[in-house]
């Protein structure tokens, strides 16, 4: 298979065991009831395997709706999937497996995002030996969507701290309302440059549709955070992440266009510029 054959949203690549593992939200069921999560594997980023299911919805519980934005991170010699379930409202859970191809099983003690918050798109981040989840507090609940973080327990089973805000979508000068006075935050991903600067890429909407913005901090996850005037991607694509190839090259992957069922994974060459991720030749 080629990337143009793979209909997923929110793509995420793990580089492990000399190959690439591609996870994402199933495009065919992204807005309805989902029953599982797949992985595709490749050794060259060009040719990909057929999908292999790494998580199946348990038959002993009722699933209200979707499974969104699976990310897989290696931590303490195991693999942990951060994924949003609508059960009964959007929240991020953590699954665990001994292998990137699963099977993944429930690990966290319920959702790790705050109770009674509508949240999605949790990502994993380590700072000074402490694990954090960075996630979106959804616009559907608060209108001006935010990105927040909280510290996790060392075993990643539950929250170990109070949530704190990193940004609100309307603060970015290029972000426009999604509808009326509602501003969207999607898909945060943390990136630390070679010189130590911490950046976070995230998605929202502007004049040309879906985009990938860059926000950075000189002092770690607690900030203060500032917005780069340069967008990483602005051709109606986003919810991306950064990875390195087997040869060490930096790449950015996102889905484009942001329209079902047309979305496909797109890989873009990037580099560090002023300590932040930037498209090459931009």
C-alpha positions in Angstrom: 0.0 0.0 0.0 1.0 3.6 -0.5 0.1 6.5 1.8 -2.5 7.6 -0.9 -4.3 4.3 -0.2 -4.6 4.8 3.5 -7.6 6.6 4.7 -6.8 7.8 8.3 -6.9 11.0 10.2 -4.5 12.1 13.0 -1.5 10.0 11.8 1.3 9.1 14.2 4.6 7.3 13.4 6.6 5.4 15.9 10.2 4.4 14.7 11.2 1.2 16.4 12.8 -2.2 15.5 14.3 -0.8 12.3 10.9 0.1 10.8 8.0 2.5 11.0 4.7 2.0 12.7 1.8 4.2 11.5 -1.3 4.6 13.7 -4.3 6.9 13.2 -8.0 7.4 13.4 -9.9 5.1 11.0 -11.3 7.5 8.3 -14.3 5.4 7.5 -15.6 5.5 11.1 -14.1 8.7 12.4 -17.4 10.4 13.0 -19.4 7.3 14.0 -19.0 4.2 16.1 -15.5 2.8 15.9 -14.6 -0.8 16.8 -10.8 -0.8 16.7 -7.4 0.8 16.0 -4.9 -0.3 13.3 -1.2 -0.1 12.6 0.5 -0.1 9.2 4.2 -0.9 9.0 7.0 0.1 6.6 10.7 0.0 6.2 11.0 2.9 3.7 8.0 5.2 4.3 6.9 4.5 0.7 5.4 1.0 0.8 3.1 0.1 3.7 1.6 -3.2 5.0 -2.1 -3.9 5.1 -3.7 -2.7 8.4 -3.2 -4.9 11.4 -5.7 -4.3 14.3 -3.9 -3.5 17.5 -6.9 -2.7 19.7 -10.4 -4.0 19.6 -13.4 -2.5 21.4 -14.2 -4.7 24.4 -17.4 -6.7 23.9 -18.4 -6.4 27.6 -19.0 -2.6 27.5 -21.0 -0.3 25.4 -19.1 2.2 23.3 -21.0 5.4 22.6 -19.0 6.5 19.6 -15.5 7.1 18.3 -11.8 6.2 18.9 -9.6 9.2 18.0 -6.0 10.1 17.6 -4.0 7.0 18.9 -0.4 7.8 19.7 2.1 5.1 20.8 5.1 6.0 22.9 7.8 3.8 24.3 8.2 4.1 28.1 10.0 1.8 30.5 10.4 -0.9 27.9 6.7 -1.1 27.1 4.5 0.7 24.6 1.7 3.0 25.7 -1.1 4.2 23.5 -2.8 7.5 24.3 -6.2 7.5 22.7 -9.5 9.5 22.9 -12.7 7.5 23.6 -16.1 9.0 23.6 -17.3 7.0 26.6 -19.6 8.8 27.5 -17.8 12.1 26.7 -14.5 12.7 25.0 -11.6 11.8 27.3 -8.1 10.4 26.9 -7.2 6.9 28.1 -3.9 5.0 28.2 -3.5 1.5 26.8 -0.4 -0.8 27.1 1.3 -3.4 25.0 4.6 -5.3 25.0 5.0 -4.8 21.2 4.1 -1.9 18.8 1.8 -4.3 17.0 -0.2 -5.0 20.1 -2.5 -6.2 21.3 -3.1 -3.1 23.4 -5.1 -3.5 26.6 -6.6 -1.0 29.0 -3.9 0.3 31.4 -5.0 3.6 33.0 -7.6 3.7 35.8 -10.2 5.2 33.6 -9.6 8.5 31.8 -6.5 10.4 32.7 -7.9 13.8 31.6 -9.9 15.8 34.2 -13.3 14.5 35.2 -16.2 16.5 33.8 -14.0 18.1 31.2 -14.6 17.3 27.5 -11.0 16.5 26.4 -9.3 14.9 23.4 -5.9 14.3 21.7 -3.7 13.6 24.7 0.0 13.3 24.0 2.9 12.1 26.1 5.8 14.3 27.3 8.7 13.8 29.7 10.4 16.6 31.6 13.0 16.2 34.4 12.1 12.6 34.7 8.4 13.4 35.2 5.7 12.1 32.8 3.0 14.5 31.6 -0.1 14.4 29.4 -0.7 17.4 27.2 -4.3 17.6 25.9 -7.0 19.7 24.4 -9.9 21.0 26.5 -12.5 21.1 23.8 -14.2 24.1 22.3 -17.5 22.2 22.4 -17.5 22.7 26.2 -15.7 26.1 26.6 -16.0 27.7 23.1 -12.4 29.0 23.2 -10.5 25.7 23.1 -7.4 25.4 25.2 -4.3 23.1 25.4 -3.6 22.0 29.0 -1.2 19.7 30.7 -1.0 17.7 33.9 1.5 15.4 35.5 0.9 11.7 35.5 1.8 9.0 38.0 5.1 7.2 37.1 3.2 4.1 36.1 0.9 6.2 33.8 -2.2 4.9 35.5 -3.7 8.1 36.8 -3.2 11.9 37.1 -0.7 13.0 39.7 -1.2 16.7 39.5 -3.7 19.5 38.7 -4.2 20.6 35.1 -2.7 23.9 34.0 -3.2 25.8 30.8 -0.6 26.3 28.1 -2.6 28.3 25.6 -6.0 29.3 24.3 -6.7 29.0 20.6 -7.8 32.7 20.2 -4.4 33.9 21.4 -2.7 32.9 18.1 -2.8 35.8 15.6 -3.6 33.6 12.6 -6.3 31.4 14.1 -9.9 32.2 13.1 -13.1 31.1 14.7 -14.4 27.7 13.6 -18.0 28.9 13.9 -19.3 32.1 15.5 -17.1 32.7 18.6 -15.8 29.2 18.8 -12.0 28.5 18.5 -10.6 25.0 18.0 -7.5 23.3 19.5 -6.5 19.9 18.1 -3.6 17.5 18.3 -0.8 18.9 20.4 2.7 17.3 20.0 5.8 18.2 21.9 9.2 18.7 20.3 12.5 19.6 21.9 15.2 21.0 19.5 18.9 20.3 19.6 19.5 23.6 21.5 17.0 22.7 24.1 14.1 24.9 23.1 10.7 23.3 23.7 8.1 23.6 20.9 4.6 22.4 20.7 2.8 22.0 17.3 -1.0 22.0 17.3 -3.9 22.5 14.9 -6.7 24.9 14.5 -8.4 26.8 11.6 -7.5 29.9 9.6 -8.4 31.5 6.3 -7.1 28.6 4.3 -8.7 25.9 6.4 -7.0 23.5 8.8 -3.4 24.4 9.8 -0.4 23.4 12.0 0.8 26.1 14.3 4.0 26.3 16.4 4.2 27.6 19.9 7.4 27.6 22.0 8.7 27.9 25.5 12.2 28.9 26.8 11.5 27.4 30.2 9.9 24.0 29.8 6.3 22.9 30.0 5.2 25.6 32.5 6.2 28.4 30.1 5.6 31.2 29.4 4.6 30.1 25.9 4.9 32.3 22.8 3.5 31.9 19.3 5.7 31.6 16.2 4.4 33.8 13.3 5.3 31.0 10.9 2.9 28.1 10.4 4.3 24.6 9.9 1.5 23.6 7.5 -1.4 25.6 6.1 -2.8 23.8 3.1 -6.0 22.5 4.8 -4.0 19.8 6.7 -3.0 19.2 10.3 -3.2 17.2 13.4 0.4 16.1 12.8 3.5 15.0 14.6 7.3 15.1 14.2 9.5 12.0 13.9 13.0 11.1 12.7 13.7 8.6 10.0 16.0 5.6 10.4 18.7 7.9 9.0 18.0 10.6 11.5 16.2 13.0 9.1 13.3 15.1 10.6 9.9 14.6 9.1 6.4 16.0 9.8 3.3 13.9 9.1 -0.3 15.1 9.1 -3.6 14.4 7.3 -4.7 16.3 4.3 -7.2 17.5 3.2 -9.3 17.9 6.4 -12.4 16.4 4.7 -13.9 13.0 5.1 -13.4 10.6 3.2 -10.6 12.3 1.3 -8.0 12.6 4.1 -4.7 10.9 3.7 -1.3 10.9 5.5 1.1 13.4 4.1 4.9 13.4 5.0 6.8 16.7 4.7 10.5 17.4 5.1 11.3 19.8 8.0 14.3 21.2 9.7 15.2 23.2 12.8 15.1 27.0 12.3 15.8 29.2 15.3 15.3 26.2 17.5 11.9 25.4 16.2 10.5 23.0 13.5 10.1 24.6 10.1 9.3 23.3 6.6 12.4 23.1 4.4 12.6 25.7 1.7 9.9 27.8 3.4 
